[in-house]
Amino acid sequence: MKRLRVYAWRGGVENFGDELGPVVLRRLGHDVERVEHIHEADLLAAGSLLESAAENAKDGTVIWGSGLLYGEAVDLSRLDVRAVRGRLTARAAGLDVATGDPGSLVGMLWKRPPVRRSVGVLRRYADDREYPWADCVMDADSPVESVIDFIGSCERLASSSLHGVIVAASWGIPAVRLHHEAVAGGDFKWADWLSGAGDPENLLAALE
């Protein structure tokens, strides 16, 4: 099996949404090597990376479920774009490709744990609010497997992390966005995911 050199943004913090892509690829059976710089990658999975990829990724880099951060027009013609996060990204890049986020595969690849809490909150790393009304609060810079288990254990979820909502949706867990001004990208990436949240099977097919 060919080793996949995969880049995922880290930026001084392990953010759930960015860490999730390589973990999903491993769960699918791929031999994944994390690389430090986007120009070293063979594949980009998840995350709002496409502005950077347009400028810095090497020719032929595979794009699988990543999206734009702000939604401005971008030229990705040098890259091997198999799938992007949503239709808004596809339109901005002038592409007709599969849409979906790798986080939507969690419900297929992980067994949901028993429900242990009524309302949980997953906070993105920029969010330090306390949410006293929640049964339990977890930060999205916690280890990926712990975050997945936490989301699955909630009957309902509120999240300032986009991938908290995406993973909850993969299990059919009711989830809502908690808006936070410090989360980069504003509304675009949320609307982008919603515009392209379709059949996970199409995302799998795009990786073959």
PyMOL CGO cylinders between C-alpha atoms (Angstrom):
from pymol import cmd
from pymol.cgo import CYLINDER

trace = [
    CYLINDER, 0.00, 0.00, 0.00, 1.34, 3.41, -0.94, 0.3, 1, 1, 1, 1, 1, 1,
    CYLINDER, 1.34, 3.41, -0.94, 1.99, 5.74, 1.98, 0.3, 1, 1, 1, 1, 1, 1,
    CYLINDER, 1.99, 5.74, 1.98, -0.10, 8.92, 1.84, 0.3, 1, 1, 1, 1, 1, 1,
    CYLINDER, -0.10, 8.92, 1.84, 1.72, 12.08, 2.81, 0.3, 1, 1, 1, 1, 1, 1,
    CYLINDER, 1.72, 12.08, 2.81, -1.06, 14.18, 4.31, 0.3, 1, 1, 1, 1, 1, 1,
    CYLINDER, -1.06, 14.18, 4.31, -0.99, 17.77, 5.51, 0.3, 1, 1, 1, 1, 1, 1,
    CYLINDER, -0.99, 17.77, 5.51, -3.37, 19.05, 8.17, 0.3, 1, 1, 1, 1, 1, 1,
    CYLINDER, -3.37, 19.05, 8.17, -3.11, 22.50, 9.71, 0.3, 1, 1, 1, 1, 1, 1,
    CYLINDER, -3.11, 22.50, 9.71, -1.85, 22.54, 13.28, 0.3, 1, 1, 1, 1, 1, 1,
    CYLINDER, -1.85, 22.54, 13.28, -0.80, 26.14, 13.95, 0.3, 1, 1, 1, 1, 1, 1,
    CYLINDER, -0.80, 26.14, 13.95, 0.29, 25.58, 17.54, 0.3, 1, 1, 1, 1, 1, 1,
    CYLINDER, 0.29, 25.58, 17.54, -2.90, 23.78, 18.56, 0.3, 1, 1, 1, 1, 1, 1,
    CYLINDER, -2.90, 23.78, 18.56, -4.41, 20.38, 17.74, 0.3, 1, 1, 1, 1, 1, 1,
    CYLINDER, -4.41, 20.38, 17.74, -7.79, 21.38, 16.39, 0.3, 1, 1, 1, 1, 1, 1,
    CYLINDER, -7.79, 21.38, 16.39, -10.34, 18.57, 16.03, 0.3, 1, 1, 1, 1, 1, 1,
    CYLINDER, -10.34, 18.57, 16.03, -11.50, 19.44, 12.53, 0.3, 1, 1, 1, 1, 1, 1,
    CYLINDER, -11.50, 19.44, 12.53, -7.98, 19.55, 11.14, 0.3, 1, 1, 1, 1, 1, 1,
    CYLINDER, -7.98, 19.55, 11.14, -6.79, 16.45, 12.99, 0.3, 1, 1, 1, 1, 1, 1,
    CYLINDER, -6.79, 16.45, 12.99, -9.84, 14.44, 11.91, 0.3, 1, 1, 1, 1, 1, 1,
    CYLINDER, -9.84, 14.44, 11.91, -8.91, 14.07, 8.23, 0.3, 1, 1, 1, 1, 1, 1,
    CYLINDER, -8.91, 14.07, 8.23, -5.75, 11.95, 8.73, 0.3, 1, 1, 1, 1, 1, 1,
    CYLINDER, -5.75, 11.95, 8.73, -7.51, 9.88, 11.41, 0.3, 1, 1, 1, 1, 1, 1,
    CYLINDER, -7.51, 9.88, 11.41, -10.40, 9.07, 9.04, 0.3, 1, 1, 1, 1, 1, 1,
    CYLINDER, -10.40, 9.07, 9.04, -7.92, 8.08, 6.33, 0.3, 1, 1, 1, 1, 1, 1,
    CYLINDER, -7.92, 8.08, 6.33, -6.20, 5.69, 8.74, 0.3, 1, 1, 1, 1, 1, 1,
    CYLINDER, -6.20, 5.69, 8.74, -9.56, 4.22, 9.74, 0.3, 1, 1, 1, 1, 1, 1,
    CYLINDER, -9.56, 4.22, 9.74, -10.17, 3.60, 6.02, 0.3, 1, 1, 1, 1, 1, 1,
    CYLINDER, -10.17, 3.60, 6.02, -6.99, 1.53, 5.95, 0.3, 1, 1, 1, 1, 1, 1,
    CYLINDER, -6.99, 1.53, 5.95, -4.51, 4.00, 4.46, 0.3, 1, 1, 1, 1, 1, 1,
    CYLINDER, -4.51, 4.00, 4.46, -0.90, 4.29, 5.59, 0.3, 1, 1, 1, 1, 1, 1,
    CYLINDER, -0.90, 4.29, 5.59, -0.76, 7.99, 6.52, 0.3, 1, 1, 1, 1, 1, 1,
    CYLINDER, -0.76, 7.99, 6.52, 2.31, 10.09, 7.13, 0.3, 1, 1, 1, 1, 1, 1,
    CYLINDER, 2.31, 10.09, 7.13, 1.67, 13.57, 8.52, 0.3, 1, 1, 1, 1, 1, 1,
    CYLINDER, 1.67, 13.57, 8.52, 3.82, 16.27, 6.91, 0.3, 1, 1, 1, 1, 1, 1,
    CYLINDER, 3.82, 16.27, 6.91, 4.61, 19.67, 8.38, 0.3, 1, 1, 1, 1, 1, 1,
    CYLINDER, 4.61, 19.67, 8.38, 4.19, 21.81, 5.25, 0.3, 1, 1, 1, 1, 1, 1,
    CYLINDER, 4.19, 21.81, 5.25, 1.46, 21.91, 2.65, 0.3, 1, 1, 1, 1, 1, 1,
    CYLINDER, 1.46, 21.91, 2.65, 3.93, 21.73, -0.28, 0.3, 1, 1, 1, 1, 1, 1,
    CYLINDER, 3.93, 21.73, -0.28, 5.09, 18.31, 0.98, 0.3, 1, 1, 1, 1, 1, 1,
    CYLINDER, 5.09, 18.31, 0.98, 1.63, 16.73, 0.86, 0.3, 1, 1, 1, 1, 1, 1,
    CYLINDER, 1.63, 16.73, 0.86, 0.23, 14.22, -1.59, 0.3, 1, 1, 1, 1, 1, 1,
    CYLINDER, 0.23, 14.22, -1.59, -3.28, 14.72, -0.22, 0.3, 1, 1, 1, 1, 1, 1,
    CYLINDER, -3.28, 14.72, -0.22, -5.31, 17.28, 1.73, 0.3, 1, 1, 1, 1, 1, 1,
    CYLINDER, -5.31, 17.28, 1.73, -8.31, 15.98, 3.68, 0.3, 1, 1, 1, 1, 1, 1,
    CYLINDER, -8.31, 15.98, 3.68, -10.76, 18.23, 5.52, 0.3, 1, 1, 1, 1, 1, 1,
    CYLINDER, -10.76, 18.23, 5.52, -10.03, 21.71, 6.81, 0.3, 1, 1, 1, 1, 1, 1,
    CYLINDER, -10.03, 21.71, 6.81, -10.30, 25.13, 5.20, 0.3, 1, 1, 1, 1, 1, 1,
    CYLINDER, -10.30, 25.13, 5.20, -7.06, 24.78, 3.25, 0.3, 1, 1, 1, 1, 1, 1,
    CYLINDER, -7.06, 24.78, 3.25, -7.83, 25.62, -0.34, 0.3, 1, 1, 1, 1, 1, 1,
    CYLINDER, -7.83, 25.62, -0.34, -6.70, 29.26, -0.38, 0.3, 1, 1, 1, 1, 1, 1,
    CYLINDER, -6.70, 29.26, -0.38, -3.32, 28.03, 0.84, 0.3, 1, 1, 1, 1, 1, 1,
    CYLINDER, -3.32, 28.03, 0.84, -3.35, 25.01, -1.47, 0.3, 1, 1, 1, 1, 1, 1,
    CYLINDER, -3.35, 25.01, -1.47, -3.91, 27.20, -4.53, 0.3, 1, 1, 1, 1, 1, 1,
    CYLINDER, -3.91, 27.20, -4.53, -0.72, 29.09, -3.73, 0.3, 1, 1, 1, 1, 1, 1,
    CYLINDER, -0.72, 29.09, -3.73, 1.51, 26.53, -2.03, 0.3, 1, 1, 1, 1, 1, 1,
    CYLINDER, 1.51, 26.53, -2.03, 0.54, 22.90, -2.78, 0.3, 1, 1, 1, 1, 1, 1,
    CYLINDER, 0.54, 22.90, -2.78, 2.56, 21.01, -5.39, 0.3, 1, 1, 1, 1, 1, 1,
    CYLINDER, 2.56, 21.01, -5.39, 1.05, 20.16, -8.77, 0.3, 1, 1, 1, 1, 1, 1,
    CYLINDER, 1.05, 20.16, -8.77, -1.25, 17.12, -8.65, 0.3, 1, 1, 1, 1, 1, 1,
    CYLINDER, -1.25, 17.12, -8.65, -1.93, 17.23, -4.91, 0.3, 1, 1, 1, 1, 1, 1,
    CYLINDER, -1.93, 17.23, -4.91, -5.17, 15.34, -4.24, 0.3, 1, 1, 1, 1, 1, 1,
    CYLINDER, -5.17, 15.34, -4.24, -7.94, 17.37, -2.63, 0.3, 1, 1, 1, 1, 1, 1,
    CYLINDER, -7.94, 17.37, -2.63, -10.47, 15.28, -0.73, 0.3, 1, 1, 1, 1, 1, 1,
    CYLINDER, -10.47, 15.28, -0.73, -13.11, 17.15, 1.24, 0.3, 1, 1, 1, 1, 1, 1,
    CYLINDER, -13.11, 17.15, 1.24, -11.23, 20.36, 1.99, 0.3, 1, 1, 1, 1, 1, 1,
    CYLINDER, -11.23, 20.36, 1.99, -12.90, 23.72, 1.52, 0.3, 1, 1, 1, 1, 1, 1,
    CYLINDER, -12.90, 23.72, 1.52, -12.33, 27.44, 1.25, 0.3, 1, 1, 1, 1, 1, 1,
    CYLINDER, -12.33, 27.44, 1.25, -12.21, 29.64, 4.31, 0.3, 1, 1, 1, 1, 1, 1,
    CYLINDER, -12.21, 29.64, 4.31, -13.72, 32.81, 2.84, 0.3, 1, 1, 1, 1, 1, 1,
    CYLINDER, -13.72, 32.81, 2.84, -15.35, 31.74, -0.43, 0.3, 1, 1, 1, 1, 1, 1,
    CYLINDER, -15.35, 31.74, -0.43, -13.49, 33.99, -2.88, 0.3, 1, 1, 1, 1, 1, 1,
    CYLINDER, -13.49, 33.99, -2.88, -12.81, 32.68, -6.39, 0.3, 1, 1, 1, 1, 1, 1,
    CYLINDER, -12.81, 32.68, -6.39, -9.73, 30.46, -6.57, 0.3, 1, 1, 1, 1, 1, 1,
    CYLINDER, -9.73, 30.46, -6.57, -7.86, 28.56, -9.29, 0.3, 1, 1, 1, 1, 1, 1,
    CYLINDER, -7.86, 28.56, -9.29, -7.27, 24.91, -8.36, 0.3, 1, 1, 1, 1, 1, 1,
    CYLINDER, -7.27, 24.91, -8.36, -6.55, 23.67, -11.87, 0.3, 1, 1, 1, 1, 1, 1,
    CYLINDER, -6.55, 23.67, -11.87, -3.02, 22.50, -10.93, 0.3, 1, 1, 1, 1, 1, 1,
    CYLINDER, -3.02, 22.50, -10.93, -4.45, 20.13, -8.32, 0.3, 1, 1, 1, 1, 1, 1,
    CYLINDER, -4.45, 20.13, -8.32, -6.24, 16.76, -8.48, 0.3, 1, 1, 1, 1, 1, 1,
    CYLINDER, -6.24, 16.76, -8.48, -9.54, 17.79, -6.94, 0.3, 1, 1, 1, 1, 1, 1,
    CYLINDER, -9.54, 17.79, -6.94, -11.63, 14.70, -6.13, 0.3, 1, 1, 1, 1, 1, 1,
    CYLINDER, -11.63, 14.70, -6.13, -14.08, 16.28, -3.66, 0.3, 1, 1, 1, 1, 1, 1,
    CYLINDER, -14.08, 16.28, -3.66, -14.55, 19.55, -1.82, 0.3, 1, 1, 1, 1, 1, 1,
    CYLINDER, -14.55, 19.55, -1.82, -16.44, 20.31, 1.37, 0.3, 1, 1, 1, 1, 1, 1,
    CYLINDER, -16.44, 20.31, 1.37, -19.47, 21.94, -0.21, 0.3, 1, 1, 1, 1, 1, 1,
    CYLINDER, -19.47, 21.94, -0.21, -21.10, 23.36, -3.30, 0.3, 1, 1, 1, 1, 1, 1,
    CYLINDER, -21.10, 23.36, -3.30, -20.15, 26.92, -2.37, 0.3, 1, 1, 1, 1, 1, 1,
    CYLINDER, -20.15, 26.92, -2.37, -16.46, 25.98, -2.54, 0.3, 1, 1, 1, 1, 1, 1,
    CYLINDER, -16.46, 25.98, -2.54, -17.05, 24.07, -5.78, 0.3, 1, 1, 1, 1, 1, 1,
    CYLINDER, -17.05, 24.07, -5.78, -18.76, 27.09, -7.34, 0.3, 1, 1, 1, 1, 1, 1,
    CYLINDER, -18.76, 27.09, -7.34, -16.00, 29.50, -6.26, 0.3, 1, 1, 1, 1, 1, 1,
    CYLINDER, -16.00, 29.50, -6.26, -13.41, 27.18, -7.82, 0.3, 1, 1, 1, 1, 1, 1,
    CYLINDER, -13.41, 27.18, -7.82, -15.45, 26.55, -10.97, 0.3, 1, 1, 1, 1, 1, 1,
    CYLINDER, -15.45, 26.55, -10.97, -15.57, 22.79, -10.32, 0.3, 1, 1, 1, 1, 1, 1,
    CYLINDER, -15.57, 22.79, -10.32, -18.12, 20.02, -10.78, 0.3, 1, 1, 1, 1, 1, 1,
    CYLINDER, -18.12, 20.02, -10.78, -16.94, 17.43, -8.24, 0.3, 1, 1, 1, 1, 1, 1,
    CYLINDER, -16.94, 17.43, -8.24, -18.29, 15.39, -5.35, 0.3, 1, 1, 1, 1, 1, 1,
    CYLINDER, -18.29, 15.39, -5.35, -19.00, 17.32, -2.16, 0.3, 1, 1, 1, 1, 1, 1,
    CYLINDER, -19.00, 17.32, -2.16, -18.76, 16.30, 1.46, 0.3, 1, 1, 1, 1, 1, 1,
    CYLINDER, -18.76, 16.30, 1.46, -16.52, 16.46, 4.50, 0.3, 1, 1, 1, 1, 1, 1,
    CYLINDER, -16.52, 16.46, 4.50, -14.51, 13.44, 5.74, 0.3, 1, 1, 1, 1, 1, 1,
    CYLINDER, -14.51, 13.44, 5.74, -16.07, 13.97, 9.16, 0.3, 1, 1, 1, 1, 1, 1,
    CYLINDER, -16.07, 13.97, 9.16, -19.35, 12.78, 7.69, 0.3, 1, 1, 1, 1, 1, 1,
    CYLINDER, -19.35, 12.78, 7.69, -17.84, 9.28, 7.52, 0.3, 1, 1, 1, 1, 1, 1,
    CYLINDER, -17.84, 9.28, 7.52, -17.46, 8.95, 11.30, 0.3, 1, 1, 1, 1, 1, 1,
    CYLINDER, -17.46, 8.95, 11.30, -20.95, 7.49, 11.66, 0.3, 1, 1, 1, 1, 1, 1,
    CYLINDER, -20.95, 7.49, 11.66, -19.96, 4.70, 9.23, 0.3, 1, 1, 1, 1, 1, 1,
    CYLINDER, -19.96, 4.70, 9.23, -16.47, 4.03, 10.60, 0.3, 1, 1, 1, 1, 1, 1,
    CYLINDER, -16.47, 4.03, 10.60, -16.96, 4.30, 14.38, 0.3, 1, 1, 1, 1, 1, 1,
    CYLINDER, -16.96, 4.30, 14.38, -19.50, 2.54, 16.57, 0.3, 1, 1, 1, 1, 1, 1,
    CYLINDER, -19.50, 2.54, 16.57, -21.48, 5.13, 18.48, 0.3, 1, 1, 1, 1, 1, 1,
    CYLINDER, -21.48, 5.13, 18.48, -20.88, 4.91, 22.24, 0.3, 1, 1, 1, 1, 1, 1,
    CYLINDER, -20.88, 4.91, 22.24, -23.74, 4.72, 24.75, 0.3, 1, 1, 1, 1, 1, 1,
    CYLINDER, -23.74, 4.72, 24.75, -25.51, 8.02, 25.44, 0.3, 1, 1, 1, 1, 1, 1,
    CYLINDER, -25.51, 8.02, 25.44, -24.27, 9.38, 28.77, 0.3, 1, 1, 1, 1, 1, 1,
    CYLINDER, -24.27, 9.38, 28.77, -25.32, 13.04, 28.73, 0.3, 1, 1, 1, 1, 1, 1,
    CYLINDER, -25.32, 13.04, 28.73, -28.31, 15.03, 27.55, 0.3, 1, 1, 1, 1, 1, 1,
    CYLINDER, -28.31, 15.03, 27.55, -26.74, 18.22, 26.18, 0.3, 1, 1, 1, 1, 1, 1,
    CYLINDER, -26.74, 18.22, 26.18, -23.02, 18.48, 25.48, 0.3, 1, 1, 1, 1, 1, 1,
    CYLINDER, -23.02, 18.48, 25.48, -20.94, 21.40, 24.23, 0.3, 1, 1, 1, 1, 1, 1,
    CYLINDER, -20.94, 21.40, 24.23, -17.83, 21.09, 22.07, 0.3, 1, 1, 1, 1, 1, 1,
    CYLINDER, -17.83, 21.09, 22.07, -15.79, 24.30, 22.16, 0.3, 1, 1, 1, 1, 1, 1,
    CYLINDER, -15.79, 24.30, 22.16, -13.38, 25.24, 19.38, 0.3, 1, 1, 1, 1, 1, 1,
    CYLINDER, -13.38, 25.24, 19.38, -9.95, 26.26, 20.63, 0.3, 1, 1, 1, 1, 1, 1,
    CYLINDER, -9.95, 26.26, 20.63, -10.76, 29.99, 20.33, 0.3, 1, 1, 1, 1, 1, 1,
    CYLINDER, -10.76, 29.99, 20.33, -13.89, 29.59, 22.49, 0.3, 1, 1, 1, 1, 1, 1,
    CYLINDER, -13.89, 29.59, 22.49, -13.42, 29.93, 26.26, 0.3, 1, 1, 1, 1, 1, 1,
    CYLINDER, -13.42, 29.93, 26.26, -17.03, 30.50, 27.29, 0.3, 1, 1, 1, 1, 1, 1,
    CYLINDER, -17.03, 30.50, 27.29, -18.30, 28.37, 30.17, 0.3, 1, 1, 1, 1, 1, 1,
    CYLINDER, -18.30, 28.37, 30.17, -21.78, 27.20, 29.02, 0.3, 1, 1, 1, 1, 1, 1,
    CYLINDER, -21.78, 27.20, 29.02, -23.20, 26.53, 32.50, 0.3, 1, 1, 1, 1, 1, 1,
    CYLINDER, -23.20, 26.53, 32.50, -26.40, 25.10, 30.99, 0.3, 1, 1, 1, 1, 1, 1,
    CYLINDER, -26.40, 25.10, 30.99, -24.57, 22.14, 29.42, 0.3, 1, 1, 1, 1, 1, 1,
    CYLINDER, -24.57, 22.14, 29.42, -24.20, 18.75, 31.09, 0.3, 1, 1, 1, 1, 1, 1,
    CYLINDER, -24.20, 18.75, 31.09, -20.58, 18.59, 29.97, 0.3, 1, 1, 1, 1, 1, 1,
    CYLINDER, -20.58, 18.59, 29.97, -18.17, 20.77, 27.98, 0.3, 1, 1, 1, 1, 1, 1,
    CYLINDER, -18.17, 20.77, 27.98, -15.19, 19.49, 25.98, 0.3, 1, 1, 1, 1, 1, 1,
    CYLINDER, -15.19, 19.49, 25.98, -12.54, 21.45, 24.11, 0.3, 1, 1, 1, 1, 1, 1,
    CYLINDER, -12.54, 21.45, 24.11, -11.88, 20.64, 20.45, 0.3, 1, 1, 1, 1, 1, 1,
    CYLINDER, -11.88, 20.64, 20.45, -8.13, 20.51, 21.06, 0.3, 1, 1, 1, 1, 1, 1,
    CYLINDER, -8.13, 20.51, 21.06, -8.60, 17.27, 23.00, 0.3, 1, 1, 1, 1, 1, 1,
    CYLINDER, -8.60, 17.27, 23.00, -7.42, 14.00, 21.38, 0.3, 1, 1, 1, 1, 1, 1,
    CYLINDER, -7.42, 14.00, 21.38, -9.48, 13.08, 18.31, 0.3, 1, 1, 1, 1, 1, 1,
    CYLINDER, -9.48, 13.08, 18.31, -10.74, 9.74, 19.63, 0.3, 1, 1, 1, 1, 1, 1,
    CYLINDER, -10.74, 9.74, 19.63, -11.83, 11.39, 22.90, 0.3, 1, 1, 1, 1, 1, 1,
    CYLINDER, -11.83, 11.39, 22.90, -13.76, 14.06, 21.01, 0.3, 1, 1, 1, 1, 1, 1,
    CYLINDER, -13.76, 14.06, 21.01, -15.48, 11.48, 18.80, 0.3, 1, 1, 1, 1, 1, 1,
    CYLINDER, -15.48, 11.48, 18.80, -16.47, 9.49, 21.88, 0.3, 1, 1, 1, 1, 1, 1,
    CYLINDER, -16.47, 9.49, 21.88, -17.76, 12.65, 23.58, 0.3, 1, 1, 1, 1, 1, 1,
    CYLINDER, -17.76, 12.65, 23.58, -19.91, 13.67, 20.62, 0.3, 1, 1, 1, 1, 1, 1,
    CYLINDER, -19.91, 13.67, 20.62, -21.37, 10.20, 20.30, 0.3, 1, 1, 1, 1, 1, 1,
    CYLINDER, -21.37, 10.20, 20.30, -22.19, 10.11, 24.01, 0.3, 1, 1, 1, 1, 1, 1,
    CYLINDER, -22.19, 10.11, 24.01, -24.39, 13.21, 23.78, 0.3, 1, 1, 1, 1, 1, 1,
    CYLINDER, -24.39, 13.21, 23.78, -28.11, 13.05, 23.13, 0.3, 1, 1, 1, 1, 1, 1,
    CYLINDER, -28.11, 13.05, 23.13, -27.82, 16.58, 21.69, 0.3, 1, 1, 1, 1, 1, 1,
    CYLINDER, -27.82, 16.58, 21.69, -24.81, 18.75, 20.88, 0.3, 1, 1, 1, 1, 1, 1,
    CYLINDER, -24.81, 18.75, 20.88, -24.04, 22.45, 20.65, 0.3, 1, 1, 1, 1, 1, 1,
    CYLINDER, -24.04, 22.45, 20.65, -20.70, 23.33, 19.11, 0.3, 1, 1, 1, 1, 1, 1,
    CYLINDER, -20.70, 23.33, 19.11, -18.53, 26.25, 18.07, 0.3, 1, 1, 1, 1, 1, 1,
    CYLINDER, -18.53, 26.25, 18.07, -16.47, 23.68, 16.14, 0.3, 1, 1, 1, 1, 1, 1,
    CYLINDER, -16.47, 23.68, 16.14, -17.86, 22.96, 12.67, 0.3, 1, 1, 1, 1, 1, 1,
    CYLINDER, -17.86, 22.96, 12.67, -16.64, 19.38, 12.84, 0.3, 1, 1, 1, 1, 1, 1,
    CYLINDER, -16.64, 19.38, 12.84, -18.50, 18.86, 16.09, 0.3, 1, 1, 1, 1, 1, 1,
    CYLINDER, -18.50, 18.86, 16.09, -21.71, 19.47, 14.18, 0.3, 1, 1, 1, 1, 1, 1,
    CYLINDER, -21.71, 19.47, 14.18, -20.55, 17.41, 11.19, 0.3, 1, 1, 1, 1, 1, 1,
    CYLINDER, -20.55, 17.41, 11.19, -19.70, 14.37, 13.31, 0.3, 1, 1, 1, 1, 1, 1,
    CYLINDER, -19.70, 14.37, 13.31, -22.93, 14.68, 15.29, 0.3, 1, 1, 1, 1, 1, 1,
    CYLINDER, -22.93, 14.68, 15.29, -24.88, 14.78, 12.02, 0.3, 1, 1, 1, 1, 1, 1,
    CYLINDER, -24.88, 14.78, 12.02, -23.13, 11.61, 10.85, 0.3, 1, 1, 1, 1, 1, 1,
    CYLINDER, -23.13, 11.61, 10.85, -24.80, 9.78, 13.77, 0.3, 1, 1, 1, 1, 1, 1,
    CYLINDER, -24.80, 9.78, 13.77, -28.12, 11.64, 13.43, 0.3, 1, 1, 1, 1, 1, 1,
    CYLINDER, -28.12, 11.64, 13.43, -27.53, 13.55, 16.67, 0.3, 1, 1, 1, 1, 1, 1,
    CYLINDER, -27.53, 13.55, 16.67, -29.40, 16.89, 16.80, 0.3, 1, 1, 1, 1, 1, 1,
    CYLINDER, -29.40, 16.89, 16.80, -26.75, 19.62, 16.80, 0.3, 1, 1, 1, 1, 1, 1,
    CYLINDER, -26.75, 19.62, 16.80, -26.60, 23.40, 16.60, 0.3, 1, 1, 1, 1, 1, 1,
    CYLINDER, -26.60, 23.40, 16.60, -23.87, 25.91, 15.91, 0.3, 1, 1, 1, 1, 1, 1,
    CYLINDER, -23.87, 25.91, 15.91, -22.60, 28.15, 18.70, 0.3, 1, 1, 1, 1, 1, 1,
    CYLINDER, -22.60, 28.15, 18.70, -21.47, 31.33, 16.96, 0.3, 1, 1, 1, 1, 1, 1,
    CYLINDER, -21.47, 31.33, 16.96, -18.15, 32.75, 18.12, 0.3, 1, 1, 1, 1, 1, 1,
    CYLINDER, -18.15, 32.75, 18.12, -16.55, 35.84, 16.55, 0.3, 1, 1, 1, 1, 1, 1,
    CYLINDER, -16.55, 35.84, 16.55, -13.01, 34.53, 17.05, 0.3, 1, 1, 1, 1, 1, 1,
    CYLINDER, -13.01, 34.53, 17.05, -13.58, 31.50, 14.80, 0.3, 1, 1, 1, 1, 1, 1,
    CYLINDER, -13.58, 31.50, 14.80, -11.94, 32.26, 11.45, 0.3, 1, 1, 1, 1, 1, 1,
    CYLINDER, -11.94, 32.26, 11.45, -14.01, 32.28, 8.28, 0.3, 1, 1, 1, 1, 1, 1,
    CYLINDER, -14.01, 32.28, 8.28, -17.23, 33.63, 9.70, 0.3, 1, 1, 1, 1, 1, 1,
    CYLINDER, -17.23, 33.63, 9.70, -20.36, 31.98, 8.31, 0.3, 1, 1, 1, 1, 1, 1,
    CYLINDER, -20.36, 31.98, 8.31, -18.92, 30.72, 5.02, 0.3, 1, 1, 1, 1, 1, 1,
    CYLINDER, -18.92, 30.72, 5.02, -17.55, 27.32, 6.00, 0.3, 1, 1, 1, 1, 1, 1,
    CYLINDER, -17.55, 27.32, 6.00, -20.72, 26.44, 7.90, 0.3, 1, 1, 1, 1, 1, 1,
    CYLINDER, -20.72, 26.44, 7.90, -22.90, 27.33, 4.92, 0.3, 1, 1, 1, 1, 1, 1,
    CYLINDER, -22.90, 27.33, 4.92, -20.47, 25.56, 2.59, 0.3, 1, 1, 1, 1, 1, 1,
    CYLINDER, -20.47, 25.56, 2.59, -20.70, 22.28, 4.51, 0.3, 1, 1, 1, 1, 1, 1,
    CYLINDER, -20.70, 22.28, 4.51, -24.48, 22.54, 4.66, 0.3, 1, 1, 1, 1, 1, 1,
    CYLINDER, -24.48, 22.54, 4.66, -24.63, 23.15, 0.90, 0.3, 1, 1, 1, 1, 1, 1,
    CYLINDER, -24.63, 23.15, 0.90, -22.80, 19.91, 0.17, 0.3, 1, 1, 1, 1, 1, 1,
    CYLINDER, -22.80, 19.91, 0.17, -23.77, 17.54, 2.98, 0.3, 1, 1, 1, 1, 1, 1,
    CYLINDER, -23.77, 17.54, 2.98, -24.90, 14.62, 0.89, 0.3, 1, 1, 1, 1, 1, 1,
    CYLINDER, -24.90, 14.62, 0.89, -24.28, 10.90, 0.54, 0.3, 1, 1, 1, 1, 1, 1,
    CYLINDER, -24.28, 10.90, 0.54, -21.00, 9.84, 2.24, 0.3, 1, 1, 1, 1, 1, 1,
    CYLINDER, -21.00, 9.84, 2.24, -20.68, 7.06, -0.33, 0.3, 1, 1, 1, 1, 1, 1,
    CYLINDER, -20.68, 7.06, -0.33, -19.89, 9.72, -2.97, 0.3, 1, 1, 1, 1, 1, 1,
    CYLINDER, -19.89, 9.72, -2.97, -17.01, 10.93, -0.82, 0.3, 1, 1, 1, 1, 1, 1,
    CYLINDER, -17.01, 10.93, -0.82, -15.63, 7.41, -0.52, 0.3, 1, 1, 1, 1, 1, 1,
    CYLINDER, -15.63, 7.41, -0.52, -15.91, 6.86, -4.27, 0.3, 1, 1, 1, 1, 1, 1,
    CYLINDER, -15.91, 6.86, -4.27, -14.00, 10.08, -4.91, 0.3, 1, 1, 1, 1, 1, 1,
    CYLINDER, -14.00, 10.08, -4.91, -10.98, 8.74, -3.02, 0.3, 1, 1, 1, 1, 1, 1,
    CYLINDER, -10.98, 8.74, -3.02, -10.65, 5.57, -5.11, 0.3, 1, 1, 1, 1, 1, 1,
]
cmd.load_cgo(trace, "trace")
